[in-house]
Amino acid sequence: MRPFTDQLMNSQEYRGSRVQVGHEEGSSGDRWSMFIGGDTIVESGFDEQPFGESLRRRMRNADLTVVNLEGAVEGTGDPLTKSGAIKETTERTPTVLADAGIDAVTLANNHAMDLGADGLLETISMLEDADIGICGAGSDAEAALKPHREMVSSGSTEVALFGLCEREFGVADASEPGTAWINHPNARRRVEATSEEVDVTVVFPHGGIEYVPFPPIGRRRSIRRFVDAGADVVAGHHPHVAQGWERMDSTPVFYSLGNFLFEQTKRPSTRKGLALEVTFHGDTPIEVELIPIAFANGKVREMADDADASELLRHIHRLGRLTADDLEPHWQEVADKVFLQRYANWLREVGGGDPIKRLANPGDHLRNGGLWDPSRRESELLILLNLVRNESHRAVIETALELRTGIITDHRTSATVEQTRSLLEETEDRPITDPPSKSRLRLEALFDRIAGSVPERPLRTADKKT
């Protein structure tokens, strides 16, 4: 299978909100539709009905509506030992989702287990009581990998939904509850076997790097393998911002839809995202409508401003062309800059490079094994654990270090560097800067020492301002 070509992506048809992905000729069955939204959490301060009128109408009218529920219901369990924030969704979540017409959710994400096994299992029970289907999590790995199946189009078409996530805290194993790991040995086999039993197979992969415009190369490779295994539609999330898309044969692949109903007050770029409405003819996806959305004041709505909506669509199609045909240099630049912006600080902290902490706790650095004492440095050890075992975190570190040591070919050009930085500054909500060279840092340190050793000269009367 090959991704979309520039010739097709550059056509006028693929600059707008509706994109054709298949042809009705040769397909059989009735027409039906599926609505897909990204990261979703219902907070207590949100609007009583947190979906805008036109968006809610789409969700209720679709034959099948699915979102990614990014957290356990509050009060259902105790916080998990992990790095990163603990996310909860309000106890009225099942009612709010059901009232909006949501038929199923994927729980394969890095927050579904934030309230532990009890929180996950109780959340699943509450959703099922509200007649909302579940995929991507369960009582053990086998249950987590089990798809949710649903009949649509007056019972003539069976759809299977798979939720899969990268490895973070809370992945299910052979005997413990948790989420479905995308690289579990049985994951692709289950998709392939199920695709032969049902009419339509949809995969929701959760992963990648937050607040960046491109997926890691390994993530794109992994997702394409699920298309080879039989996925008819792929819709990813986790970066909290919309990324590009491509088509493999008749399968549309969206790497990140961004946030749906999800508030991040310190990240303005996450307030806009993408929802999808996929039209099928029987078992064939025919058309995808890209729906620009925006979150404000506790409510998510379709974008009201046509200019803003058109700009977001142009942005997504541009990212799609680059992701399908020119990802490597752009990913290299993303990895290098994000490594400097975030990962270098995390690794410095984990390795005891924080000068303030070294002064406050010199024993950690002098005592054999002090840096690795969990009773004193549990949070640092948890950060390191997540960085080394999560696929996308590891991809950033490996790519940046390989580039900086020269052991891989640097495919970046001045044009791709400029282009990537411009795109990255939009999603990062902060400037992307190059650190000063080592020689400059040494020179500045020398000047600081010299300046600090020379006492200030008292101002003479003639020097004082009047």
N, C-alpha and C positions, 0 to 999 in steps of 0.2 A: 504494500500500500504506500502511496505517496501523498504528502500534504498538498494543500492548495498551491497553485502556481501564482506568480505575480500577475500573469495575464488575467486570470480570473479575479483575483483579489482587487486589481486596479480598475475593474469595470465599474461603471456607475452603479450597477445593481448592488455592489458590495460596499458602497459608501453609506447606504441608508440604513433604515431600521429593519428591513425585511430582506432576508437572504435565502435563496433557494439552495437546498442541500440535496434534494433528490427529485425524481421524476415520477409522476403518477402512472405513466405508461408501464404496464407490466405488473403493477401492484394491485392488490385486491382487498376488499373490505371497506368499511365505512371510514369517513373522516372523523378524527377526534383530536383533542388538544391536551397538552400537558404544560402546566405553569411551574417554573422553577425559580426559587429565590435563594439567596446566599445566607450569610451568617445572621442568626436571629437569636435575640434574648429579649424577653419582656421584663422591663423594670417597673417598680411600683409607681414611679413618677410619670410613666408614659400616659398618653391619652387613653381613655377608657376603650376606645376603638382605634388602635394605633395604625390602622391601614387606611390610606386615602380612599375616597369613594370609588374612583375609577379603577384603582389597583385592586380594591376588594372585589369589585364586580368581575374583574378578570379572574381572580383567584377562585371565586365561587362558580363561575361559568365554565371553567376548565374541567375536563373529564377527570384529570388527576393533577393535584397540586402538592408540591413537595418543597420543603425548606430544610436548611441545616440548623438544628437546634443546638446552640453552642453553650450548654450548661445544664446542670441538674436542677430540679425544682428545689427552692430554698427550704431548709428545715428537714430535708429527707435523710441527711447523713452528716458525718463529721468531715472536716477538711482533710484532703489527702496531703501527705508529705510530698512536696514537689517544689520545683523552682517556678517562678512566675506567679501571676495573679490567680486567685480563686474566683471563678465566675459562677453566679447563680441566676436562675430565672424565677420570676415570682410564681407563687402558688396558683395564681389564676391563669397561668400559661396554657394548660390544656384547653380550658374553656375559650380563651381568646383565639387560639389557633383553630379550634373546631368551628367557632363562629365565623371565622374568616374563610372557611372552606378548605382548610389545609387537610389533606387526606393522609399524609405520611411525612415523617421526618427522618433524616439521617442523624445518628448520634455518633458517628465516627469522626471525632474531633478531639482536640487536646484539652477540652474543658468538661466533657460529659462525665468524667470520673472525678471531678474536683471535690465532690462530697463523698468519695469513697464508694465501695461496692454497694453499701446499703442505699446511698443516694441514687446511684445509677438504677438499681433494680426497682426502687420505689418510683422513680421517675418513669421508667418503662411501664410499670403497672398503672400509673395515673394517666398516661397517654393512651394506653390501650382501653382504659375505662371510658375515655372520651372518644373512642372509635377512631383513633389516629394510629396508623401503621408505623412500625419501627424497622429500621435497618441500621447496620453498622455497629451494634453493641449487643451484649447478651451475657448470659450466666457463665459462659466459657468461650474459648476461641471458636469452637464449632458453631455455637449459637450466634456469635457475633458476625461470622461470615455468612450466615444464612440470609438470603435475600427476602425482602418483603414482596409478596406477589399479590397482584390486584387485577381484577377483570374490569375492563373498560369497554366503551363502544357497545353498550347493550349486551355485554357478556361475550362479544365475539373476539376480543383481543386480550391476551394475558400479558401483563407487564411485570418484569422483575426489577427491583431496585436494590442496588448494592451500595453501601456506605463503607469507605475504606480510608484509613488515615495513616500518616507516617508515625514512626515510633516515638512517642513521648510517654509521659507518666500515665498509667492506666490502661495500657494495651492488654487485652485478654490473653490468657494462656490456657493450657489444657484443662486446668481445674479451677481457675479463678475468673470472676467476672471482669468485663472491661470492653474496650473498643476493638474493632476489626483492623488488624495491621495490614497495610497495603502490600507489604513484602512477605507476608506469611506464605509458606510453601504451597498452601492450598488455595490461595486467593485467586490466582488466574485460572487454576483448574476449575474452581467453583463457577466462575463467570463463564468459562467455555462450556461446561456441562449444562449450566442453566440456560444458556442462550440457545441450545439445541432443543430445549423442552418448552420454551415460551416463545411468544411472538416478538416481543421487544425487551431489550436489556439496557438498563440505564445505570451508569456508574457515577458516583459522587466521590471523587478523590479529594481529601482534605490534606493540604500540605503546602510546601514552598516557603518562601521567606516573606515576612510581613513588610508591607509598605514599599514594595519594589515592583517595577513594571514587567519583569520577566521571570519565568520559571527557571530553576536550575536545569542544565542539560540532561542530567540523569532523571529528573522528574518528567521531562518531556518524553524521554525514551521509555520510561516505565508506563506512562499513560498510553502511549502508542501501542504498547504490547497488549493492553486491555482491549483496545480496538481490534487488534488482530485476534484476540480471544473471543470476540463476538459482541462487544458493546456497540449499541446503536446510537447512543447519545452519551456524552461525557460532560459533566458540569462540576468544576472544582471550586474550592474556596479555601480560606485561611489567611491569605495576605491582607485582607480587609480593604483592598483596592482592586479595581477591575484590571485584569490583564488581557492579553490578546487571545485570539482564537484561530483555529484552522479547521480544515475539513480533510478527513481521510476517507476516500471513496465517498460514501453517502453519510458518514458519521461526523456530525459537528462536535468539535472538541473545544470547550471553553476552560482555560486554565485557572481563572479566578473570576467569579462574579462580583467580588467585593462584598461589602456589608449590605444586608437587607434591612432588618429591624435591629439595629445595634448602635449604641451610643458610645463614642470615644471623644470626649470633650476637648482633649489636647491634640487631636489629630483631625484638623479640618478636611483633609483630603479624603477621609473615610466616610464623609457624609453623602457622597454620591457613589452610585454603583449601578449594577445591571441586574435586571430580571429577564427571564426568557419565557416565551410562549412558543412551544414547538407544535407544529401541525403535522399529523400523521395521516396517511391513507393506509388503513390496515396496519401492517407491520413496517411500513416505510416512512421514515421522517422526510417530509416534503419541503417544509419551510420553517425557518426560525425567525421570530420577531424579537429583536433586541429592544428592551424596554428600559430607557434611562430612568433612574429613580433617585430621590434625594430624601435625606432624613433631616427633620428639624422639629423642635418643640414636641418631642415625644411621639412623632408620627412619621411614617414613611409614605411618600406619595410619588406618583409619576411626575417627572420634571414638567413644570408648567411653562417654563421659558423655552421656546423652540430653539433659540440660539444656543442656550446651554446644552440642550439635548443633542443638537447637531454636533456641537464641539466634542462632547463625550463620545459619540458614535465615531467621529473621524479619528479620535484618539485610539479607540479600541481597534478599529480596522488597521490603523498604522502599526500598532503593536502586533496585530495578527500577522501582517506581512513580515515583520522583522523576526517574530518568533518562529514562523514556519520556514523561512528561507535564510536567515542571517543571525541565528541566535548566538552562536559561539562568541564572537567578539563583544556583543552587547552583554552577555552573561559574564564574561571575564571582567568587564569594567564594573558591572554591578557588584560582583563578588569582591573585587579589590577595594572599592570605595566603602561598601558596607562593612567589610572587615575592619577598616580603619575607624569608621564611625561608631561601631558597636562592639564587634568581637574582640578587638585588641584590648579594649577596656575590661571586658569580662575576663579575658585570659590573664590580664595583668592582675586583676583582683584575685582570681583563683590561685595564681602562682605566687602571691604574696608581694606583688610589686607596688602596692599602694604605700607610699612613704608615710602617710599618717598612721596607718595600721601597723607598719613596721616599728614606728616609734612607740606606739601604745602597747604593742604586744611583741617585744623583741624575742621573747622565748619561743614564739612560733617559728622563728627563722633560725634560731641557734640550736634548739632541741631537735634531736633526730626524729623525724616523722611528725614534727609539730604542725606543719602545714596540712597534714592529712588527718588530724584528730577530729573526728566527727562531733565530739562533745563541744568543741570550740569553733568549728568552721563548717557546720552542717550546710548552711545556705550556699557557701562557695563550692562545696563538693557536689551539691545537687545541680548547680549551674554547669559544672564541668561534665557531669554525667549526661545531662541533656545535650550539650554541645557535641559530645563524641558519639552518641548513639542515634541521634536524629539525623535522618538522611539529608535534609536540606541544610541544616546547620553545618554538618560535616562538609557538605559540598562548598559552602562559602569558604571555610577555613582551608580546605585542600586546594581550591582553585587559587585563592590569594597567595598562599605560601608557594605553590608551584610556579606562579607567575613571578614572584619576588626572588625566587632562587634560580629561575631560568630553566627549570627542568621540563617545562612544556612550552610549546610554540605560542608566542603572544600574537594573537590574530587582530588585536586592536589597531585601529588607524586613528588619525586625528579627527576624522569625520565621525567615526563611531563613538569615540570618547566624548566629543562635544554633544552628540545626539543623546547618548545614554545619560550624561550628567543632567541635561535639560529635563529629560523624562523622570529621572530619579529625584530631582529637587521638587517636582510636582507631587510625588507620592510620599516623600520623606518629611515634608513640611518643615524642612530646615536646610540650610546651605550644605552642599557637599564640598568639603575643603580638602586640599592636599596638606599633609603634615609637613613642617619644615624639615630640611635635610639634617643629618646628624652634625655636619660641620657648622651649620647655622645655629643649631641648638647649643653646641659647645661654645661657639663664639658669644652667644647671648648669655650663657652661664658665666663665662669669663668676665664679660662686661658687668654683670650683676655683682660678682664678687668684688671687682675693682671699685664699683660704685659704693658697695656696702662698707668697704674698708676705709674710704675717705670721709672724714667727718664733715658735716655741713658747715659752711662758712656763715657766721652770723651776718645778717643784713646790716650794712652801714646805713646811716641816716640818708645818705644820698641815693641809696638803692631803693628805699621804700617808696611805694606808690602813694601819691597824695590823693 
